Amino acid sequence: MKTTGIVTGIVSNLVTVKVNGPVAENEICFINLGGVKMMAEVIKVNGENASVQVFESTRGLKGGDKVEFEGRMLEVQLGPGLLSSVYDGLQNNLATMDNVFLQRGEYTDPLDRKKTWSFTPIAKVGDKVVAADWLGEVKEGWLPHKIMVPFSFEGEFTVKSVKEAGDYTVDTVIAVLTNDVGEDVNVTMVQKWPVKVAVKGYKEKPRPNKIMETGVRVIDTLNPIAEGGTGFIPGPFGCGKTVLQHAIAKQGDADVIVMAACGERANEVVEIFTEFPELIDPHTGRHLMERTTIICNTSNMPVAAREASVYTAMTICEYYRAMGLKCLLLADSTSRWAQALREMSNRMEELPGADAFPVDLSSIISNFYSRAGMVVLNNGQTGAVTFIGTVSPAGGNLKEPVTESTKKAARCFYALEQNRADQKRYPAVGPLESYSKYLEYPEIISYLDETVEKGWVDKVLKAKNIIRKGKESAEQINILGDDGVPMSYHVNFWKSELVDFVILQQDAFDAIDALCPLERQRFMLDLVLEICAKDYDFEDFEKCREFFKNLINELRQMNYSAYESEQFWSYNDSVKSMIA
């Protein structure tokens, strides 16, 4: 029998309910408002009183309204049809709404129940299976979508029957399993899983051992992110966080992309809706949206739904990871997720931490980031979830609590600088403040030595040292003037400018330069380091400036030329003659 209760207090979308039975934290309930049932989640239990956060507007709600508890957590439906879809944080399909806005108490089905999928069996009658084992496969776009034993199943099962190859809807029983006590269990193409619990459908979770190519030089060359790794992009408003995420989404080496717009401005969300369907995947030549799912919660939506969106996105990624696919999760922005947590914490009058954020903010962020990673599945294959979030610190203050807490959890830090954005040096990732802890992993160092070049990490450190020396020289030149410093200071400064313009800066709107493969990055970095290794003897700083400006111009033209083209090698010959 379900537990019920009545509303006794209302503070915005935080509602206090007096219950007449057992309830659990994170349990879902429905509040009856004049025949409209509004979904809510239990976030605190104190005796016979439960604090619930409502996922919708509570206008018109009053004391005495009835509440019914479901005995389950917030769940997502997992099955064929997730890709190419646009959902809100509660997995309402925004493409199938009847109106521009969902009405209160209105929920749409996330999956198309009428569409048929071409099913091919994998498991055979008599096979022993456990949770997350593959029973069959359908084609979702061009990707193989595995139909799995539901993650909620415990123990070993025997396959009693499997549907033969054919076209079926998601609700068709495609397999019958028998448990250890002889009971039969039907399995369809759809399963449910609570979003705030990590999917456990794998055998082990090893350390990352290779990098994920993004095609962005400032990331892949200087601060690479591992496949199954974590990173975040903090920076002031207007510095290009969203654009950088979109570039990674388009060019990143991933099978599935999940975009979580968590509390974003409506104009940025509309930009995603209008541009993503038009983008062409540079790896396959197909539409990028075919392998993308968008989870959208704008800043004017209730804070509870904003909090749910990141968990919904992560659960979908974990689902595809269990199929042996490489998934990329991009969350924009985790700051607004943290602000939602702060708002709910304040309404419950909890003890505040720094800047009034919850005391356990660091723990919440760490637990969420820990759900990413590379895994070894039951059948020995591997899958990965790579997670990159953005942080929008007020005033660009990178010492605020959300940035500091995320630093402890994420292994890559891509700090966007206002000064670089003002100078139109995009992507505006600061080369000295940013870092990748994966460059310290022996597995990653070995991978780079084998796939890129022997001693690659040492060359990356040399490039960073050139930039560091150049910055120090620039500060001295600004203080003492051009004639007040030795010529070596000018040479150091222009060498750092060479690395900046040729390696760090990248034109996202150029057909060639937008995507830079690792082979091309290796060639360009080797060439730049060769130039910087030479000793230059200039009579005055004007000649030094003219020489390096011409050199930078030739090298940038190389970046705009196809690596295999005659034009590229023509510019290379020109550069060689200049430094001879």
N, C-alpha and C positions, 0 to 999 in steps of 0.2 A: 504494500500500500504506500502511495506517495505521501511525502511530508507536505503539509500546507502551512500557511501563515497569513498574517495580515500586516499591512503597512502601518508603522507607528511613527516614522520620521522621514523627512525629505530634505536633503541639502543638494540642490541641483540634481545631478544624476547619481548621487549617493543616497541610497534608500535603506532605512532601518526596518527590519521585518521581525515581528515576534512569531516564532515557529512553535509548532506543537509536536515536533519529532526530531529525529537526528538529521543533521545536514553536514556537509563536508566543505572545506575550503576549495574554491575553484569549481564548485558545483553550479550547474546551470539551473535557472528558474525562470518562470514566466509570470509577469504581473498583469492582472486583468484590469484594464482601464476601459470601462464601458463596452466590453465585448472585444476590445482590441488587446491581444496578448503581446506584451513587450518583453524581449529577452534580456536577462540580467545574469550576472555572475557573482557568486559569493566570494568576498575577499577577506572577510573576518567573521569569526564566530565567537560570541561572548555570552555564555550561558544559553538562555532561551532567545537571545537577540542575535540576528545575523545581519551584517552590513553587506549590501549587494550593490554593485555598480551596473547601471542600466546602459545598454548599448544605444539607446535612442533618447530623444527629448522626453523629459518627464512633465512637461507642461500639462496641467489639468489633473495630475495625480493627487490623491488625497488620502489621509489616514483612514484605515479600515478597508482599503481595497485588497482584494484577495490575491494571494501568491501561491503558486504551485511549483514544487521542486521536482526536478527530473531524475535525480540520482545519477547523473553523468556530467562529465566535464565538457567544455566547449570543444566541438569536434569539427573536422573537415572531412568531406567525402573525397576519396581518392580513387581515380579510375580513368579510363580513356576519355579524352576531351578536355583535359586541363590546359593543354597547350593551346595557344592562340586565343585564350580567354582573358577577360578582364573582370576581376572580382573586387568586392570591398573586403574589409577585415573579417567579416562574418561569412565570407565565401558566397555572398549573393552575386549572381551573374549579372553584371551591369549592362551587358549587351542584350539581355532578354527582358528588360524592364518595360512595363507598359507606359510609364510616365518618365519625365525627366528626373524626378526624384522618387525614391522609395517612400511610400507612406508608412506611418508607424504601424508596426505589427505585420508588415508585408515582407515576405522572404521568398526569394526566387531559388529555383533548383540549380545547383552549380553544374550539373551534367545533363546532357541531352539524352532523355530516356527513349526517344524514338529512333535515334540514329543507329544504324547497324555497323558493326566492325567485323572485319575479316579475321577470324580466329584460327590460329594454328597451334595444335597441342604440342607441349614439350614433355610433360610428365606422362608416364605410362601406368596402366593399371598394375597395382602391386607395389609401386614405388613407395618408399618410406620418406616422408617429408616433414619439415618443421616450419615454423613461422618464417615468412619471407622467401621460401623456396619458390621457384618458378614452375607454374603449372602450364602456361601457354603464352602466346604472344599475339598482339595485334599491331598493325602499322598505324602510328599516329603521325600523320604527315609522312615524313621519310624516316622517322625514328622508330626503333623496335620498342614497343610498350609491353612490358612483361606483366602478365596476370599472375599474382603471387598468392601464396597462402597468407591469409590475413595476419597482420602483425600481432593481433590480440590473442591468437591461438597459442596455447601452452602445451608442451609435450610433443610427442611424435605421433604422426597420423599415417594411415595407409590409404593410398589412392584407390578408391573403389570403382570410380568411373570418371572418364573425361570425354567431353564433347569432341566429336570428330571435326575436322576442318570445315569451316562454313561461316556464314554471316549471322551474327547474333547481336542483340541489344545488350546494354550494360547490365540489365537486371536478369538476363538469362542465367540459369544455373549451368556453369560450364564444367564443374567437377563436384563429385561427392567424395568426401573423406570420412574415414572411420577412425575414431579415437581408440585409446587403449582399453576402454571398457565396452567397446563394440557399438557405440552410438554413431549414427551417420550425421554428418554436417554438410550442408549445401554451401557451395562457394560460387559467388557471382563475380563479375568484373569489378564490382564496387566494394570498397571497404571503408571503414571510418576509423579515425585515430584522434585522440585528444591533442590539441596543438601545443599545450604547455608541457608535454612529456616527450622526450627525445625518442625517436624511432630506434629500436634495438635490433633491426634486421640484418645483423652482420656477425662475423666470427671474431674479428679483432680490429683494432684501430691503431695502426702503426704510425710512426712519424712520417711526415711528408718527405719524399725522396726525389722530386723533380719540380721544376718551376712551371707555372702557367703563363704561356705567352699572351701578352695583351696587345702587342703591336705598338705600344707606347714606349719610346726610347727611355724616357726619364724613369720609367718603372722597370722595364726588362733589363736595361743595361746597368743602372746604378743601384736600384733597390727592388729586386725581383720578388714577386710573391709566389709561394709554393702552390702547387695543385693540391687543394684541400687545406689551404692556409687561410689566414685571417689578416685583414688590414683595414685601415680607416683613413678617411680624407677629411681633416679639419681645416677650417679656413673661414675668413669673414664672408659676409654676404656679397655676392657679385664677383667672386674670384674664380668661378668656373668649376665648382664641385660637381654640379649636375651634368655639365657638358663632359667632364672627364669620365664620369660614370657611364654616360651614354657611349663614349668612344670605346671604353673597355667592353661594354655589352656587345657592341657591334663587332669588335675585332678579336675579343678574347677567345682563347682556345677552349671552348666549352660546348657540350652537347645541348644543354638546357639552360635557359636564362630565366630567372625570376626577378622581376623588378617590384620592390615594395616601396610605394610612395607613401611614407608615413608622416602625415601632418604637413604635406607640401602645400604650397600656394596653388590655387586652382589653375592659374595660367600655365604653370609648369606641368601639371597633370594633363591638361588639354594638349600641351605640346607633345607629351608621350603618346597620347591617344592618336594624334593626327600624324606624327612622324614615324612611329615605329612600324605601322602597317606598310609604309612606303619604302622602308630601308631594305636594301639588298644585302644578304649575308655574303661577305667577301670570300668565305671559305667554301660555300656550296653554290653560290649564284642564285639561291632561292630567297624568298622573303624571310627576313629575320623573325617576323612575328610567328612563323610556323613552329619555331622552337622556343617561344617566349610566353610566359604567363605574367600578367600584371596584377598586383594587389594594390588597390588604391584607397587611401583615406586622406582626404584633404583636411586642412587645418580648421575648417568650420564644422567638421563632424564631431560627434561626442568623443571625449577623451578615452572612454572605455574601448570604443571601436578602434581608435588609433593605436592603443596598446596591443590589441588582438592582432592587428595586421602583420606585425613582424613575426609573430609566432606562426600564423597561418602560412606565410611565405616560407619560413624555415621548414615546416612540416612537409610542404609540397616538394621542396628540394631533397629532403631526406627520403621521400618516397621514390623519386627518380634515381637517387643514389643507390637504392636497394636493387635497381635494375642493372647496375654496372655502368651507369652513365656519369659523365663529368658535369656537375651543375655549378652555376655561378649565381650567387644571390647578391643583389645590390640593394641596399636599404638607404633611402633618402627621406628624412634624415633621422638618425637615432637620437639627436638632441630633442626633437619634438616627442619622441617616444618617452624619453626621460622626463620631459616636462609634463606629460600625461601622468606618469608615475608620481611626480611631485604634487600635482593637483589632487590626485586621489589621496595621497598620504596626508596632505594638509587638511582635507575635508574630514578625515578620520581622526584628526588631532593627534597624530603620532609625533614622537620626538623628532624634530628636524635635524638633518645633518648640514653640511656645508651648502650655503646658498639655498637653504630650505628643501634641498633634495632629500629623498629617503636615506636613512642611515645606511641601509643595506644596498644602496645604488651600485656600488662596485661589485658586490656579489651577484646582483641580478644581471648586470652586463656580462660578467665573466661566465656565468652559467649559460647565457645565451650564445656567446661566442664559442663556447666549448662544444656546441652541437655541430659546428662545422668540422671538416676533417676528411681524410682519406680512410676508407675502410676496405677490409678484405671480406668478401661475402662467403656464404656457406659453401658455394661451389668453387671457391678459389679465385674468382674474378674480383676486380677492384672497382670501386666507385668513389666519387669525391664530391664534397660540397665546399666550394671556395666562397668566402664571405667578405665583402667589402662594404663598409658602411660610411656614411658621411656624418660629420659633426659640425654644427653651426654655432660656434661659441659667440656669445654677445660681445660685440666690439672687437672680434678677432683675438680674444684673450685665451691663449692655449693653456693657461693655468687653472681654468675653471673646472668644476668637479666632473662633468661628463667627459671632457677630454682626458683628464688625469685618470679617471676610472677606466676608460677605454684603452689608454696606453698600457695599463697593466694586463689587459686581456689580449689585445691584438699584437701580432708579431711584426706587422709592417705599418709604418707611420709616414703618410704623405702630406706634409704640412704645406698648405697653400699660403702664399705670401701676398699681402695687399700691394707691396711695393712692386713685385714682379707683374702683378695684374695691371697696375697703373702704367707700367712700361710696355704693356701688351706682349709680355714674354710668356706665351702660353705653350703647354700647360704651366700654370704658375706654381709648380711644385718647388719649394725651396730645397736646393741640393744638399745643403749642409745640415739643416734641422731634420730632414727626413732620414729614415733608416729602414733597413730590412734585417731582422734578426736571423732570417733564413740563410744569409751569407756566412753565418757562423756554424751552420749544420754541416757535419762531415758528409752526409748523404747528398746535400745540395751542391757542395763544393765538388764532389766526385762527379755528379751529374753534369755540372757546367764544364768541368775539365774534359769530359768525354764528348759532349754534344756541341759545345761552342768552341772552346780552345783551351789548351793546357795553360794553367796559370791565369785563368780569366779573372778570378776574384782579385788577384794582385793588381791586374790592370785597372779594374774598377776603382780600387783604392788609390792608384796613381792619379786617375782622373779627378777623384774627389780632392786629392791633395793639391792639384793644380788650381782647382776652383777656390780652395781655402787660401792659398798663397795670393791668388789674384784679388780676393776680397780684402785681405790685409793690405796689399799694395794700393788698392783703390782708396782705402781710408787714409793712407799716408799722403797720397796725391791730392785728395780733397782738402787735407789740412795744410800741407806745405806748398801746394801748387805744382804745376808741371815742371818748373825748373828747379824746384827745391828738393827733388829726390833723385837718386842715381837712375841711370837708364835701365838697369836691371828691373826696377820697380815697374816701369812702363811695359817691359817685355812680359813680366809675370802677369800684369793686368790683362794684356791683350791675349795671352795664352788662355787665360780663364774665360775671356770673352769668346774665344774660338770654341772651347768646349761647350759654352752656354748656347751659342747660336747654332752649332752644328749638331750637338747631341741632345741637349736639354729641350730646346724649342722644337716644336713640331706643328705643322700646318694641318689641322683637322679637316680643312676644306679642300686640300689638294688631293687629287685622285691617287697620286703615287705616294706622297709623304704621309698620308693619313695612317697607313698600315705599313709598319716597318718590321719585316721578319728578322729573326735572330741572326741569320747569316749576314744580312745587310748591316745590322748593328755592329757585328763583330768587325766587318771590313772597315766601317766608318770610324769606330773607336781606335782600331789599330793605326789607321791613317792619321788621325788627330794626335795620338800619342807620339807617332813618329815625327810629326811636325813640331810638337812641343818639346821633344827630347833634344832638338838641335840648339846650339848656341848661336845667338844672333848679335851682331855688332852694328848698331845703328849710330849715325852721327848725331841725330836729334830725335825727339819724340814724334815730330811731325812725320818723318819718314817711317818710323816704327808704326804709327797709326795707319798710314796709307798702305803699307805692305800687308798688315793683318786684315784691314778692311777688304782689300782685293782678294785675299786668301779666303776670308769668310764668305764673300760673295760667290766665289767659284765652288766652294764646298756646299753651300746652300743650293746652288743650281744642281749639284750632284744629287742632293736629297729629292729634288723634284723630277729626277730622271729615273726611268725604270732600270733596275739593277742589271738586267741582261742587255740593255740597249747600247748601241754604239755611242750615243750621246753621253751616257754615264761615264764610259771609259775615256771619252774625249776630254771631259772635265777633269778626270783623274790624271790624265797625261799633262794637262795644263797646270794642275796643282804640283805635280812632281817637278815640272820645269821651274816653277816659281821658287821651290825650296832647295833646288839643286845647288 
